Amino acid sequence: MARRSSMREPFLARARDRFSYFVSATPARFAIVIFSFLIVLFTVLLSLPVMSSSGKPTGLADALFTATSAICVTGLATLDMSTHWSPLGQVVIVLGTQIGAVGVLTLASVMGLVVSRRLGLRQRLLVAGDVNPMAMRKGSGPGSSSSALGEIGGLLATVALSTVIIEAVVAVLLYPRVLAAGVEPIPALGDAISFSAMAFTNTGFVLADSGFDPYASDLWFLSWLMVGVVLGSIGFPVIYALSRNLTRPRRWSVHVKLTLVTSAVLLALGTLAYTVLEWDNAKSFGGDGVGKLTFQALFLSVMTRSGGFSTIDIGNLRESSLLVTDMLMFIGGGSASTAGGIKVTTLAVLFLAAFAEARGTAAMEVFERRVPSDVLRVAVSIVLWGATTVALSTIILLQMTEAGLDHVLFDVISAFGTSGLSSGFTATLEDPGKYVLSATMFMGRIGTVTLAAALASSQRAQLFARAEERPIVG
């Protein structure tokens, strides 16, 4: 027995060394592997008979779609979430959203730390990049890699603490309203926790047996749902900065300021757009008074950015409102958040570049800081990858189905931006379409930058420069 044990130890040591090398050498690929493994694991779990309320196995396409939607914190569903799944199945789904909300890079780094008992430099750089895209670039000062690396431990602690604290507080505030709806105390506690978890993770699943209708016009309930969604969508780096320097905005980084300002502007513009476009649309929330109209427009503006809850049938919105929703879902929330999309800082960088070009200045400047030009290249790459993913998925689904472009495009962007809102198209999908939309959710959640980093096996140093020639643009 002692000899077998001595032979096993070198094997385990070699396996651990190889795993540690894979984690530290290719952390982006490791992150994608972890995310893929989680989706496969939850697909198997949700396929079990005990997970459904009927006691029958759930089909592969529906189980995969639900697992992907949970892990990618999207919220799209092909089944009735409140009736199809058993209580155990709903617990598994909530657990999946909690794991997915941590974020692909942070999750991979934490698991790598647990296995290898250390957090390598390249992993720290990737987590720092997920926290603040500028931290991966050359520079010095508050936005540099050296500064970000020193705060990784604090960030990881913030991820865990903020998730637990925010979800607990929102659940406590929602609990009395769920009781008032006539739900028994124990089921009401479960409903409050699930609503809170779905809000902060920006998933939008409705797991309560009563559905969402009893709360569709309740200002208290909807307000705290919005608070949970906003806190989840601004990103853990912003929460971390606010928790340390809430009353000292001068110490906020450019990333924090850009995220807060851009998010506030988008929220206001979305509310204004829905108020104007749905003013007299009785099928949605128009025609019921200015106060109710404005509040419902605000709620929809918050949820389009990745929240996923809806007080109305999205299919009843006007086509102009659907287009506005498409744009907001594609943008999404903040970096390193539970939201998806191309992220608000990406949009902000593009506008900064446009303003700099209009002024005739070579540098992008904001909040008395200069933004490096390579950040613009990353932003353009993200938008192009995102647009390509949406276009390909839309074309494939249009070929598979007979649905109209507006509804197909809406649900594809919702999947990519992990918003969870649906025009009704997702519920009509056959199994092949479910696989396509599952892949779209996966692409939207893992992040185009992570995918690009995983595909690039190495960076080549170019020791020469070719002759410069300027093409005509515009």
N, C-alpha and C positions, 0 to 999 in steps of 0.2 A: 504493500500500500504506500509505503514511504517513497519507493522508487517511482510509482505512478505519479505521486504528487510532485516529485522533483522534476519529472518529465513534463508535467502539465504546466508548471510555472514558467519555463522558458517560452513555451508556445503562447501562453496568455500574455507574457511580456512583449513578445514580438507582435502579436495581434494589436495590443494596446499601442505600441510604438507606431505601427503603421496607421492605425486609426488617428492617433494624435498628429501624425504628419499630414494626413489628408485634411484634418480639421484646420490646421494652421497654414498649410500651403494653399488650399483652395477653399476658403471659407464661404464664398458665394455659391459654389457648387454644393458644398455641404448643406447650406441653408435650403437650397432647392430640393436636395435629397430628403432632408428632414420634413419639409412641407409635403412632398409627395408621399412619404411614408405615412404621415398623419392622415392624409386623405384616404389612402388605401386602408389603414387600420379602422377608421371610422366608417368607411363603406362596408367593411366586413361586419362590424358591430351592428350597424343599422339594418343589415340584411337579416339578422337573426329574428326568428319568430317572436321572441320575448319582447322585442323592441316595438312591435306594432300592437295596437289595441285589439285587433282581430285575432292575434296569435298566429298569423300566417307570415311567411317570409316576404320581405319587400323586394321587389324586382331590382336587378342590378342597376339599371339606368336611374331609377328614382333614388336608390340608396346612394349611388355615386354623386348624383346631383345634390342631394341634401347634405352629404358629407362635405362636398366641395363648397357649397354655399355656407355651411357652418364654419369650416376651417378658414375660409376666405372672408368670413364675416360679411357676406353679401346680403342674404335675406330673401333672395328669390326662391320660390318653392313650386314644385310640380304636384305636391300633395297638400291636403288640408292639414296644416301643422297642429291644429288644436284637437283634431279627431283621429287622425291616422295613427299617431304615435302613442304608445303607452307611457305612463309616468316615467318608467325607466328610460324609455327612448328619448323623452323630452329632457331628462337629466343629462343623458349622453350628448344631446345636441347643445345644451347650454355649456357643458364642459368643453365641447369643440370650439364654441365661439370664444370662450375664455382663453384657450390656448392660441387660437388664431389671432386674437386681439393683441397678443404680446408683440407680434411682428416677426417676420421671417428672419431678419438678421439678428435681432435680439434673442429670439428663441434658439437659433442655431448656436449663437455664442454662449448662451447659458448652458445648453446641453454639452457643448464642447468643453466648457469649463468644468462641468461635473465629471465628465469622462476623463479628461486629461489633467484635471486638477490645476490648470493654469489657463490664462487667457492670453493667447499669443498676440504679438504686435499687429499682425495683419488682421486678426479678428477685431482687435481694438480699433484699428483704422476703419474697418467696415462698419462697425457699430457706430463709431463717430460719424461716418459718412451718412448713416441712416438717421442719426440725430441731427446733423447739420451738414448738408451737402458741401458746404464750403470747407469743412474741416478736413476733407480728403485732399484739398488742394494746397499748393505751396503758399506760405505766408507766415505771418507772426502776429502776435497780439491775441485778443479775445477769441477770434474766429479761427485760430490756427490749430493744427493737429495736436501740438504739444499741450495746448490748453484743454482741448476736448478729451484727449486721452486720460488726463488726470481726473475727469469727472464721470468716467464710464461706470465706476462702481456706484456712485451716487445716482446715476441715471437708472441703472438696473433696479436699485432699491425703490426709486420713484415709480417705476413701472408696476412693481408688485403692490406697493402701498397705495398708490393712487387708484388702482383698479379696485382693491378691496374697500377702501374708505368711501370713494365716490359711489360705487354701486350700493354699499350698505346704507349710506345717507339717503340716496334717492329711493331705495326700497322702503325705508321707514316712512318717508314722506308720501309715498304712493299707497301704503298699506291701508290707512283709514278710508281712502276713496274706494278702494277695492271692496272693503267691508261694507261701505254704504251702498254698493251695487248689489248687495244681497248674497255675496259669496261667503261661505262658511269660513271661520277663522283660520284653520290650517290650510285649506286650498287657497285662501286669500293671501296668506303669507307666501306660498309658492308662486302665485300669480305676480305679486309685487316684486319678488326677487327676479323672476324671469323678465318682466317688463324693464326693470332697472338694468339687468345684464344686457338685454337686447338694445337698450338705449345707449349705454356707454360703449359697448363694442360696435355700435353703428350697424347692427345686423338687421333689426326690424322684424324678426320672426314674432308672430303672435301665437303663443302656446296656450294661453288661457282658454278654458272651455267656453267662456262667455264671449270670446272673440274681442274685437276692438270697438264694436258699436256702442256699448254702454258708456264709453269714455270719449266718444268722438266729438262731443261739444262741451266737455268739462274743462274749464280754463285751468284749474289747479293741476289736474292730471297731465294735461297736454304741456303745460308750462314746465313742469319738472322733467317730463320726457325730453323737451328741448334742451334743458340744462344738461342732462346726461349726454345727449348727442353732441352738443357743442364742446363739452369738456373732453369727450372722446375723440373728436375730430380735429382739435387744435394741435394735438401731438404731445407726447410725453416730454420732449425737450422744453416745450413752452410751459407745461405744468411744472416742470422742475425749476425753470427760471422764475416763474411767478411765486412758487413756494419759498424761494430763497430771497427774492428781491421784489416782492409785490409792490411796495411803496417807493421803490427806487428805480423807476423806468430808465434812468440814465445808464444803469448797469445791464440793461437788457441787450442781448446781441442783436445784430441785424436780422438774423433768422427769426427771432422772436417777434421783433417789431413788424417785419414784413408779413409774417403769418397772421398776427392779430389785425393789422390794418387791412390787408387784402381780404381776410375772412369777413370783417365787419362791412367792407364795401360791397362784397358779393351778396352778403345777407340782406343789406339794405336795397340793393338794386333788384334782387330777386323778389323781395316783398313788394316793391313798387311795381315791378312788371306784372306780377300775378294780380295785384289790386286793379290795375288798369285793364288788363286783358280779360279778366273774369268778372268784371264789374256787373254785367247784366246776364251772366250765364247761370241760370237757375239750376242747371244740371250739376254744377260743381258747388261753389259756395257764394255765388253772386246773388244780389237781390235781397239780402237779409240784413241790410244795415251796414253802415260804414265800420262800426266797431268789430262786428263779427267777421266781416269781409277782410279787414286788415289783419286780424289775429290769425285767421285761417291762411291768409297769404303768407304771413310770417312763419307759421308752422310748416307750410309746404316748402318755403324757401330753405328752412333749416334741414328738412328731411331729404331734399333733393341732393344735398351735398354728401350724403352717404347714410342718413338715418334710416330710411326705409319704411317708416310708419306713414300711414295715410288715412285721413278722415273721410276721403271721398273715393269714388271710383276714378282712377287716373284716366281711364278711357273716355271719361266725360269732359276732360279738359279740351279746350280749343286747340287747334293745330299750332297756333302761334305760341300758346303756353307749353305745349309739348316740346317745341323747338327750344324754348328758354330752359326747360327742364333738361333737355339733352345737353345743353352747354354747361349747366351747373353740375350735372352728374359727371361729365367728362373731366371737369376741373377737380372735383373732389375736395378733400380736406388738407390738413397739414402733414408735413413729412413726419415719419415715425409715429403715426397716429393709427387709430383703428379705422380710419376712413381710407378710401381708395382714390382712384383718379390720377391725373398727372400731378396733382398737388398745387396748392395755392402759390407757393414760392416759385414754382416753375412759371406760372402765369405772370407773377410779379416781375421776374427776371426778363421775360420777353417784352413786357411793357417798358421796363427800364431801358432796354436796348433800343426800343423804338423811340423813346423820348430823347435818349442820347443822340441818336441819329438825326432826329428833327432839330435838335439844338446845334448839331454840327460838332459835338464833342466826341473825343475818341474813347473816353472812359465812362462806364456806368457808375453813377454815384447816387447814394441814398442814405439818409440819416447821417450825413457827414462821414460816410465811409465809401471806399471804392470797391466795387464788386469785380473780381477778376474776370477776364474775358473767357476763360475756359469754362466758367460756370454757364455762360450763354450757350456754349457748344453742348453741354450736358442737357440743358433745358430744351434746346431744339431737337436733340436726339430722343428725349423722352416723348415729346409731342409727336414726332414722326412715328416712333414705335407704337405709341398708343393709337394714333389715327390709322396706321396700317392694320393693327389687330382688329379694330372696330370695323374697318372696311372689309377685310377678308371674312370675318364672321358674318357680317350682314349679307355679303354676296352669297356665301354658302347656304345660309338659312333661307334666303329668298329663292334659291334654286330648289331647296327641299320642300318648301311650303308654298301656299298660295296667299299668304298674308300680305298686307300692304307694307310699303316701305316705311311709313311713319311708325307703325307699331313694332316692326322688326328692329329698326334702328334704335328705337327707344329702349327696348329690352336688352339689346346688345350693349348699348352704352351703360345701361344700369348694371349689367354683369361686369363689364370692364371696370367701371367706377365703383364696384361693390356697393351700389346704392340700395338695391333691393326693391325699388319701385317697379311696378309692372303695368303695362297697358292691357294685360290679359293674354298676351301672346304666349308667354311661357307656359301657361296652363294647358295650351292646345298642342304642345310639342309632342312629336313621336320620339321614340328612343334615340334615333340618330341625331335629332336636333338637340336633345338633352346633353348628349356627349359634346357637341359643338359649343353649347353655351357653358358647360362645365369647364372646358378648356379656356374659354374667354375669361371666366371668373378667375381661374388659376393665373393666367397671364396678367390680369389686372392687379391681383393681390401681391404676387411675388415682386412686382416692380420691374420696370423695363431696365433700370440701371443694374439691378441684381442679375437679371437674365443676361444682359450684355457682358457683365463682368465674368459670369460663369462660362460663357461661350468663348471668351478671349483667354486662351491658355497662358499667354504671356504677353508682356509688352516689349516691343522691339525698340531698341535705341537706334535712331537714324543719325548717322554720322555725317550726313551731307544735306545740303539744301538745294532744291531745284530752282531754276529761273522762274521768276514771278510773272504772271500774266493775269490781268483782271478781265473776267467775263462780264457781259452786260446782264444786269439784274433789274427786273421790273419793266 
